[in-house]
C-alpha cells in the first residue's frame, strides 16, 4: 500500500472544583509545547505514546487497529494512557490495553509526558475542545468525525486556527480518505480529464437505527457520582437531568449529535470536497426528518433521513443523499459501509468507479469531439488502519500532510453544519466568506 500520502496537574485537579477548572484554558494550566520528538533517524525517543480520550465503542475500534499496528512491529507505538468520565469503562480499557495511566479528566492525560499522540473518540460536542487542548499541549491528534457539533461553528473556526498554527500532525477520522480511488479521482480532475468541474454527487444509505438507539448501554443502573462525571459529559450542551439513554445512547439527542448528516456524511462528503478542490459553499439547503424510527418513547430527536445540496462560488454543486431507512445503493459499487461511490461531473465528461470496483471510469460527453472513454486502476481500497498509519508516519517525519488535514475537515464540516442548521430552521443557509459566518 502507498503510505506516502513538569509534573502532572493531578493534585491541582483534585483540589480544584470542576466549575472553576472548566473556566480555565489549557495554556493557563499547562505550558504549550512543540510537537514531541518521535522516532525518526537519530531522534532519542524510542516509542510513540498514544493516549485515548474516550473509551467507548468507537474508541474500542481504534484500540484494535492500533494494536494491529503495534503487533506487526513496524511502528514504535505504546499505549500510554486512557481517559473516560465513566470509571468502569475507563478501568476496562486500561486493563485490556495494559495502559500506563488512567484519568477521568482529559487535561490530566494531556499533562502526562508519556503521551505524544491522542485519539479523541468522545461525543461530538467535546471533539473541538479536546483537540484544541491537545494541540496546545503539543500532542498529535486523531479526531473522530465530525470535527465539531452542528451548533459549534465558531469553535470549528477556532480549532482550524489552532491546528494550522500547531507544529503537530492532525487528522480527522473520515475513513473514506484512506481509499486510493478518491486520490486517483482528485489527480484526474486536476489534470483536466473532465474539463471544468460542475457537479459532485454522493450518498450514504443504511438500514436500521443501530447507530443511535442501538448504542450499547453499559449499565442500565448507572448513576452520577465519583465514578460517573455527568457534568463533564454535558460540557457546553444544554443541561439535563441524568438518564442512561443520554449517557450511553447520546447519538439520539440533538444536544450531542446531528444524526446522519454529521455522524456518517463526513465519510461520503469529505472525498468529494477534496476531489473537486472547492472552498466554502455560498449556499446550502437540506430536507429530511424522522421518517421511520419514531418510536412511542419519542426519545429520538435527530433525523433518520436527510439530503443536502451545496452550491459553491466556483460554480460547482455537491449533493449528498441519505437515509437510515433503506440501504439500497443502486448499481454503482459501495465503497465502505453504506457509502455509494461518488460521481464527479464536468463539462467534458464524468468520473465514476466502475462496477468491477477496481477501476475509475471516465465517460466522455456524447458530443462530436468527445474524448474516448478511459479506465484508470485503483491501487488500494478503504482501510481505516491505514489512516492511522498515515498520521503516525506524518508525526515521525515532522509533517502535517495527513490524508484528512484540518483545512479539508474544516471545509467539509462547514457544509454539514450549514445543512444541519438549514434543516432545523426550514431555511436556506448562506456563508459570508469574508466574515466566515453562517447566515440563516
KOLKOLBA-216805 format. One record per residue (C-alpha): residue in three letters; x, y, z. Coordinates in steps of 0.02 Angstrom, whole numbers, padded with zeros to 5 digits, always signed. Each point is the difference from the previous one (the first is absolute). Example, Ala and Ser with C-alpha at 12.3 -4.5 7.8 and 13.67 -1.06 7.14 Angstrom:
BEGIN
Ala+00615-00225+00390Ser+00069+00172-00033
//
This chain:
BEGIN
Unk+00000+00000+00000Unk+00056+00176-00037Unk+00020+00090+00168Unk+00094+00153-00060Unk-00152+00087+00000Unk+00313+00452+01664Unk-00101-00090+00108Unk-00177-00047-00040Unk-00142+00104+00066Unk-00082-00145+00090Unk+00017+00077+00172Unk-00058+00169-00067Unk-00155-00077-00075Unk-00040-00095+00160Unk+00002+00162+00099Unk-00091+00109-00128Unk-00187-00005-00031Unk-00058-00057-00171Unk-00093+00163-00026Unk+00158+00101+00029Unk+00107-00115-00105Unk-00121+00008-00145Unk+00023+00189-00012Unk+00188-00015-00027Unk+00081-00026-00169Unk+00133-00132-00015Unk+00145+00122-00028Unk-00040+00078+00170Unk+00029-00171+00078Unk+00128-00081-00112Unk+00139+00084-00097Unk-00023-00027-00186Unk+00132-00110-00078Unk+00073-00032-00172Unk-00044-00160-00088Unk+00079-00147+00093Unk+00155-00085-00065Unk-00050-00162-00086Unk+00106-00144-00061Unk+00082+00062-00159Unk+00182-00014-00047Unk+00104+00038+00153Unk-00142+00065+00111Unk+00018-00053+00181Unk-00180-00051+00034Unk-00020-00187-00022Unk-00190-00015+00006Unk-00153+00101-00051Unk-00118+00008+00148Unk-00184+00001-00047Unk-00137+00061+00117Unk-00184-00037-00024Unk-00125+00136+00046Unk-00164-00095+00006Unk-00005-00189+00024Unk-00170-00047-00072Unk-00047-00108-00148Unk+00081+00106-00136Unk+00159+00018+00102Unk+00004-00189+00014Unk+00013-00011-00190Unk+00148+00119+00002Unk+00082-00101+00138Unk-00014-00158-00105Unk+00073+00086-00153Unk+00145+00072+00098Unk+00032-00167+00083Unk+00019-00074-00175Unk+00125+00136-00047Unk+00093-00027+00163Unk+00005-00189-00017Unk+00069+00002-00177Unk+00155+00084+00072Unk+00020+00128-00138Unk-00058+00152+00100Unk+00074+00040+00172Unk-00160+00034+00097Unk-00058-00034+00177Unk-00161+00030+00095Unk+00048+00137+00123Unk-00167+00050+00076Unk-00190-00010-00008Unk-00134+00124+00052Unk-00188-00010+00024Unk-00130+00086+00111Unk-00076-00172+00041Unk+00118-00098+00113Unk-00057-00179-00040Unk+00033+00030-00184Unk+00164+00085+00042Unk+00060-00145+00108Unk-00048-00126-00133Unk+00099+00091-00134Unk+00153+00018+00112Unk-00003-00186+00036Unk-00027-00054-00180Unk+00138+00111-00067Unk+00116-00016+00149Unk+00009+00189-00013Unk+00120+00097+00107Unk-00123+00119+00084Unk-00187+00033+00014Unk-00084+00169+00023Unk-00178+00066+00013Unk+00048+00174-00063Unk+00077+00018-00172Unk+00109+00144+00060Unk+00088-00117+00119Unk+00038-00117-00144Unk+00069+00144-00103Unk+00116+00046+00143Unk+00074-00176-00006Unk+00172+00012-00081Unk-00013-00179-00062Unk-00144+00050-00116Unk+00058+00060-00172Unk-00159-00027-00101Unk-00184-00011+00045Unk-00151-00088-00070Unk-00157+00104+00033Unk-00155-00110-00006Unk-00125+00091+00110Unk-00174+00073-00037Unk-00001+00131-00137Unk-00014+00153+00111Unk+00166-00041+00087Unk+00109-00029-00154Unk+00059+00178-00032Unk+00033+00046+00181Unk+00105-00156+00026Unk+00090+00018-00167Unk+00044+00181+00036Unk+00065-00047+00172Unk+00101-00142-00074Unk+00080+00105-00136Unk+00043+00137+00124Unk+00080-00132+00110Unk+00109-00056-00146Unk-00090-00163-00039Unk-00034-00070-00173Unk-00187-00028-00026Unk-00116-00128-00077Unk-00173+00080+00021Unk-00155-00102-00037Unk-00125+00074-00119Unk-00093+00113+00005Unk+00127+00134+00036Unk-00124+00090+00114Unk-00183-00003+00050Unk-00122+00077-00125Unk-00030+00155+00109Unk+00186+00037+00030Unk+00055+00090-00158Unk+00100+00133+00094Unk+00090-00142+00089Unk+00032-00083-00168Unk+00089+00159-00057Unk+00101+00006+00160Unk+00057-00180-00017Unk+00050+00031-00181Unk+00104+00151+00050Unk+00086-00092+00143Unk+00038-00152-00108Unk+00070+00106-00142Unk+00121+00086+00120Unk+00049-00159+00090Unk+00155-00099-00046Unk-00095-00161+00038Unk-00079-00116-00127Unk-00190-00005-00003Unk-00122-00113-00089Unk-00189-00015+00005Unk-00074-00175-00002Unk-00088+00007-00168Unk+00038-00181-00042Unk-00028+00016-00188Unk+00156+00108-00015Unk+00103-00160+00015Unk-00073-00060-00168Unk+00115+00015-00150Unk-00149+00023-00116Unk-00027+00178+00058Unk+00183+00048-00009Unk-00003-00060-00181Unk-00159+00096-00039Unk+00076+00158+00076Unk+00153-00021-00111Unk-00106-00024-00156Unk-00105+00156+00037Unk+00160+00101+00024Unk+00065-00065-00166Unk-00158+00065-00086Unk-00069-00169-00054Unk-00181+00054+00030Unk+00028+00180-00051Unk-00076+00135+00111Unk-00072-00088+00155Unk-00187+00022+00017Unk-00083-00120+00122Unk+00045-00127+00132Unk-00131-00121+00063Unk+00014-00128+00139Unk-00107-00085+00131Unk-00005-00104+00158Unk-00140-00128+00019Unk-00019-00131+00136Unk-00139-00096+00085Unk-00035+00008+00187Unk+00022+00124+00142Unk+00136-00103+00081Unk+00115+00151-00009Unk-00112+00093+00124Unk-00126-00106+00096Unk+00110-00152-00021Unk+00148+00076+00093Unk+00058-00111+00143Unk-00069+00039+00173Unk+00143-00053+00114Unk-00103+00008+00159Unk-00187+00039+00006Unk+00019+00040+00185Unk+00144+00125-00020Unk-00015+00160+00101Unk+00106+00159+00011Unk+00130+00010+00137Unk+00183-00037+00031Unk+00001-00129-00140Unk-00103+00098-00127Unk+00028+00185-00031Unk-00167+00055-00075Unk+00048+00185+00001Unk+00155-00038-00102Unk-00102-00101-00126Unk-00123+00144-00027Unk+00139+00127-00031Unk-00068+00151-00094Unk-00163-00087-00047Unk-00168+00052+00075Unk-00013-00074+00175Unk-00113-00149+00035Unk-00031-00120+00142Unk+00098-00160-00019Unk-00073-00147-00095Unk+00090-00156-00059Unk-00066+00033-00176Unk+00081+00172-00008Unk+00165-00072+00060Unk+00010-00162-00097Unk-00114+00038-00150Unk+00052+00180-00022Unk-00013-00005-00191Unk-00190+00005+00014Unk+00003+00175+00075Unk+00027+00167-00090Unk+00097+00068+00148Unk+00142-00121-00038Unk-00023-00056-00181Unk-00069+00050-00169Unk-00060-00166-00068Unk+00069-00071-00164Unk+00043+00174-00069Unk+00145+00019+00122Unk+00020-00180+00056Unk+00028-00090-00165Unk-00003+00129-00141Unk+00180+00054+00036Unk+00051-00169-00074Unk-00092+00037-00164Unk+00022+00188-00015Unk+00183+00021+00048Unk+00073-00087-00154Unk-00116+00096-00117Unk+00053+00167+00075Unk+00181-00055-00019Unk-00020-00066-00178Unk-00082+00160-00061Unk+00117+00115+00097Unk-00140+00117+00053Unk+00010+00125+00142Unk-00152+00051+00101Unk-00177-00008-00073Unk-00103+00156-00027Unk-00168-00089+00022Unk-00060-00161+00083Unk-00175-00073+00012Unk-00057-00160+00085Unk-00159-00101+00022Unk-00046-00151+00104Unk-00071-00057+00165Unk-00036-00148+00113Unk-00087-00098-00136Unk+00011-00178+00067Unk+00074-00021+00174Unk-00127+00102+00098Unk-00038-00118+00146Unk-00131+00026+00135Unk+00129+00059+00128Unk+00042+00148-00116Unk+00180-00002+00060Unk+00076+00024-00172Unk+00023+00184-00044Unk+00119-00011-00149Unk-00061-00037-00177Unk+00018-00173-00075Unk-00015+00068-00177Unk+00083+00157-00068Unk+00064+00062-00167Unk+00097+00157-00041Unk+00054+00109-00145Unk+00149+00117+00011Unk+00043+00130-00132Unk+00174+00077-00010Unk+00072+00163-00068Unk+00103-00108-00119Unk-00166-00037-00089Unk+00000-00178+00064Unk-00142-00090+00088Unk+00015-00149+00119Unk-00144-00111+00053Unk-00007-00126+00142Unk-00151-00115+00012Unk-00030-00117+00145Unk-00113-00096+00116Unk+00007-00132+00135Unk-00163-00075-00063Unk+00064-00087-00158Unk+00174-00061-00044Unk-00019-00027-00188Unk+00148+00082-00087Unk-00046-00009-00186Unk+00110-00087-00127Unk+00154+00100+00046Unk+00113-00096+00120Unk+00001+00048+00183Unk+00170+00040+00073Unk-00011-00007+00189Unk-00156-00046+00098Unk-00150+00093-00071Unk+00104+00119-00105Unk-00036+00006-00187Unk+00143+00043-00115Unk-00012+00183-00050Unk-00030+00061-00176Unk+00104+00150-00055Unk-00069+00094-00151Unk+00089+00129-00107Unk-00026+00094-00162Unk+00089-00136-00100Unk-00046-00160+00090Unk-00031-00097+00160Unk+00102-00102+00123Unk-00073-00148+00094Unk+00062-00162+00074Unk-00028-00142-00123Unk-00119-00139+00053Unk+00151-00114+00021Unk+00055+00112+00145Unk+00180-00005-00062Unk+00007+00144-00123Unk-00049+00183-00020Unk-00105+00020-00156Unk+00002+00159-00103Unk-00151+00018-00114Unk+00007+00142-00126Unk-00148+00110-00044Unk-00083-00060-00159Unk+00053+00146-00112Unk+00083+00000-00170Unk+00173+00032+00072Unk-00019-00112+00153Unk+00151-00079+00080Unk+00004-00190+00002Unk-00054-00090+00158Unk+00146-00047+00113Unk+00035-00112+00151Unk+00123+00032+00139Unk+00049-00133+00129Unk-00037+00025+00185Unk+00158-00044+00097Unk-00079-00034+00171Unk-00166+00004+00091Unk-00066+00078+00160Unk+00091-00054+00157Unk-00020+00100+00160Unk+00157-00078+00073Unk+00098+00084-00138Unk-00073+00168+00050Unk+00086-00028+00167Unk+00161-00056-00083Unk+00000+00157-00106Unk-00021+00112+00154Unk+00139-00089+00095Unk+00118+00011-00148Unk-00035+00186-00018Unk+00040+00021+00185Unk+00162-00097-00024Unk+00052+00108-00147Unk-00053+00163+00081Unk-00126+00039-00139Unk-00185+00047+00007Unk-00051-00071-00169Unk-00124-00129+00065Unk-00136-00076-00107Unk-00135+00102+00088Unk+00087+00160+00060Unk-00085+00141+00092Unk-00031+00110-00152Unk-00098-00140-00086Unk-00093-00049+00158Unk-00046+00184+00030Unk-00071+00024-00175Unk-00100-00162+00013Unk-00066+00036+00174Unk-00060+00172-00053Unk-00113-00078-00131Unk-00070-00124+00126Unk-00030+00134+00131Unk-00088+00110-00127Unk-00107-00148-00052Unk-00046-00043+00180Unk-00048+00180+00037Unk-00095+00020-00163Unk-00099-00158+00033Unk-00044+00049+00179Unk-00051+00176-00050Unk-00091-00051-00159Unk+00102+00131-00092Unk+00147+00027-00117Unk+00172+00016+00077Unk+00120+00127-00076Unk+00185+00022+00034Unk+00087+00168+00016Unk+00176-00044-00057Unk+00079+00164+00055Unk-00068-00011+00177Unk+00000-00191+00002Unk-00176+00003+00067Unk-00153-00110-00031Unk-00158+00099-00034Unk-00172-00080+00007
//
